[in-house]
Amino acid sequence: MTNTGPAAARVGLDRAERQRRARRAADERDHFERTRHSLVFDGHELGYVKPTAETEAKLRPDPIVRLVANDTLTREQGRAAVEIRMIFERIAAGLLARTSDPSNRSPGTRPEIPERIALLHVQRYLPWARYLGGSTTEPLQRGRCAPALEIATEVVIDGANLAQCDRARRWRNGTAAKLLVYALAVYTDRAGWERNRDTIAAFEAWWDQRRRAGRRLNRVASDEPTRLP
């Protein structure tokens, strides 16, 4: 049974206070690092002042633009990434609005997702996501490559770079880039913007071989007898 008494309330308050103090300390460190090479003279700030973390994030180029510019992605794959991001953000915003405080809304109104976005979500985004990652409602519908959907989400929506994705999973040889290209190739093929059947089939054959090899290694490791010291 979950404890909801005074002790649990104190634990929650203590946790919130620790988080508040940690945020304040982080803000102070950030302010110090940004202003350490500057001084205020006669009301004017002189010297070098670094931008805030939020400003630096806004100044960083969109990873999709960079990947199209260096030919990692085709222009149509970049277009697919932009559409995926747009659909995800609009749907998420609509769902968030529907669960917000209704007292803040005008009487008789309800937040609506634009019809075009709703259609793209149903006709393109969901079939694409289910093809890659499988279906939670239909256990027999197995995804072709769930990690490709994860990489696409991290890069396209969260703005992560491919090197970060590789390091987080200890991948080598640009595996994250291969998965991203595959995921967007599937989307552009289904949208009719590019024909990528050969590329898709080649990747899926490679991924199946890699997955089978991983399973064989796991079986070998589990079959090894325990070595006593």
C-alpha positions in Angstrom: 0.0 0.0 0.0 1.3 3.4 -0.9 2.1 5.6 2.1 0.2 8.9 1.8 0.5 10.1 5.4 2.5 13.0 7.0 5.8 11.1 6.5 5.2 10.7 2.8 4.3 14.4 2.6 7.6 15.4 4.4 9.5 13.2 2.0 7.9 14.9 -1.0 8.6 18.4 0.5 12.2 17.5 1.2 12.7 16.2 -2.4 11.1 19.4 -3.8 13.4 21.6 -1.6 16.5 19.7 -2.7 15.5 20.1 -6.3 14.9 23.8 -5.8 18.3 24.2 -4.2 20.0 22.2 -6.9 18.4 24.5 -9.6 19.4 27.6 -7.7 23.0 26.4 -7.4 23.1 25.5 -11.1 21.7 29.0 -12.0 24.4 30.6 -9.8 27.2 28.5 -11.4 25.8 29.3 -14.9 25.7 33.1 -14.1 29.3 33.0 -12.7 30.6 31.2 -15.8 28.8 33.5 -18.2 30.0 36.7 -16.4 33.4 35.8 -15.0 35.2 37.7 -17.8 33.1 40.9 -17.5 32.6 43.8 -15.1 30.0 46.5 -14.7 31.3 50.0 -15.0 29.1 53.1 -14.7 26.0 51.0 -15.4 27.5 49.3 -18.5 28.7 45.7 -18.7 32.2 45.4 -20.2 34.0 42.4 -21.4 32.8 39.0 -22.7 29.5 37.6 -21.5 28.5 34.1 -22.6 24.9 33.5 -23.6 22.6 31.5 -21.4 22.1 27.8 -21.9 18.7 28.5 -23.4 20.2 31.0 -25.9 23.0 28.6 -26.8 20.4 25.9 -27.6 18.5 28.3 -29.9 21.8 29.3 -31.6 22.8 25.7 -32.4 21.9 24.8 -36.0 19.1 22.3 -36.5 20.7 18.9 -36.8 18.4 18.1 -39.7 19.7 21.1 -41.7 23.3 20.0 -41.0 22.6 16.4 -42.0 21.1 17.5 -45.3 23.9 19.9 -45.9 26.6 17.2 -45.5 24.6 14.7 -47.6 23.9 12.3 -44.8 20.2 12.8 -45.6 18.6 13.5 -48.9 16.4 16.6 -49.3 13.3 14.4 -49.2 14.5 12.7 -46.1 15.0 16.1 -44.5 11.5 17.0 -45.5 10.3 13.8 -43.9 12.1 14.8 -40.6 10.5 18.2 -40.6 7.0 16.7 -41.2 7.5 14.1 -38.4 8.6 16.8 -36.0 5.6 19.0 -36.9 3.1 16.2 -36.5 4.6 15.1 -33.2 4.7 18.6 -31.7 1.2 19.5 -32.9 -0.3 16.3 -31.6 1.5 16.6 -28.3 0.4 20.3 -27.9 -3.2 19.3 -28.7 -3.2 16.5 -26.1 -1.6 18.7 -23.5 -4.2 21.4 -24.1 -7.0 18.9 -23.6 -5.7 17.8 -20.2 -5.1 21.4 -19.0 -7.3 23.3 -16.5 -10.7 23.7 -18.3 -11.4 26.7 -16.1 -9.0 28.7 -18.2 -10.9 28.1 -21.5 -13.8 30.1 -22.9 -17.2 28.5 -22.5 -18.2 26.1 -25.3 -14.7 25.9 -26.8 -12.4 22.9 -27.0 -8.8 22.8 -28.3 -8.7 21.1 -31.6 -5.9 19.5 -33.6 -5.9 20.9 -37.2 -7.6 18.4 -39.6 -4.5 18.3 -41.9 -2.2 17.3 -38.9 -4.7 14.7 -37.7 -4.8 13.1 -41.2 -1.0 13.1 -41.5 -0.8 11.6 -38.0 -3.2 8.7 -38.9 -2.2 8.2 -42.5 1.6 8.6 -42.3 3.0 9.0 -38.8 1.3 6.1 -37.1 1.8 3.5 -39.9 5.4 4.5 -40.1 6.0 4.3 -36.3 4.2 0.9 -36.2 6.2 -0.5 -39.1 9.5 0.4 -37.3 8.6 -0.2 -33.7 5.7 -2.6 -33.8 2.3 -2.2 -32.1 1.5 -2.1 -28.4 -2.1 -3.1 -29.1 -1.3 -5.9 -31.6 1.4 -8.1 -30.1 1.8 -10.1 -33.3 2.7 -7.0 -35.2 6.5 -7.0 -34.7 8.5 -3.9 -35.6 11.2 -4.1 -38.2 13.7 -2.0 -36.3 12.6 -0.4 -33.0 16.0 1.2 -32.4 15.6 3.1 -35.7 12.4 4.7 -34.4 14.2 5.6 -31.2 17.1 7.2 -33.1 14.7 9.2 -35.3 12.8 10.4 -32.2 16.0 11.5 -30.5 17.5 13.3 -33.5 14.4 14.7 -35.2 12.4 15.7 -32.1 14.8 16.0 -29.3 17.6 17.5 -31.4 20.3 15.0 -30.3 23.3 14.5 -32.6 24.3 11.1 -34.1 27.5 11.0 -32.2 25.6 11.3 -28.9 23.3 8.5 -30.0 26.2 6.2 -30.8 28.1 6.9 -27.6 25.0 6.3 -25.5 24.6 2.8 -27.0 28.3 2.0 -27.5 27.7 1.7 -31.2 30.5 2.1 -33.8 30.8 2.7 -37.5 28.1 5.2 -37.7 25.3 2.8 -36.7 23.0 5.7 -35.5 23.3 7.4 -38.9 22.4 4.2 -40.7 19.3 3.7 -38.5 18.2 7.4 -39.0 18.6 7.2 -42.8 16.6 3.9 -42.9 13.8 5.3 -40.7 13.4 8.4 -42.9 13.8 6.3 -46.1 10.8 4.3 -45.0 8.8 7.5 -44.4 9.7 9.0 -47.8 8.9 5.8 -49.5 5.5 5.5 -47.9 4.8 9.2 -48.6 5.6 8.6 -52.3 8.4 11.2 -52.3 11.2 8.7 -53.0 11.4 5.1 -54.0 13.7 3.4 -51.5 12.6 -0.3 -51.7 16.1 -1.6 -52.5 17.7 0.6 -49.8 15.1 -0.5 -47.2 15.4 -4.2 -48.1 19.2 -4.1 -47.9 19.1 -2.4 -44.5 16.5 -4.8 -43.1 18.6 -7.8 -44.3 21.7 -6.3 -42.6 19.8 -5.6 -39.4 18.3 -9.1 -39.2 21.7 -10.6 -39.7 23.1 -8.3 -36.9 20.2 -9.2 -34.6 20.7 -13.0 -35.2 24.4 -12.7 -34.5 23.6 -10.9 -31.3 21.3 -13.7 -30.2 23.9 -16.3 -31.0 26.5 -14.5 -28.9 24.0 -14.3 -26.0 23.3 -18.0 -26.3 27.0 -18.8 -26.2 27.5 -16.7 -23.2 24.6 -18.2 -21.3 25.8 -21.8 -22.2 29.2 -21.2 -20.8 29.7 -23.0 -17.4 30.4 -20.9 -14.4 34.1 -20.8 -13.7 35.0 -21.2 -10.0 38.0 -19.3 -8.7 
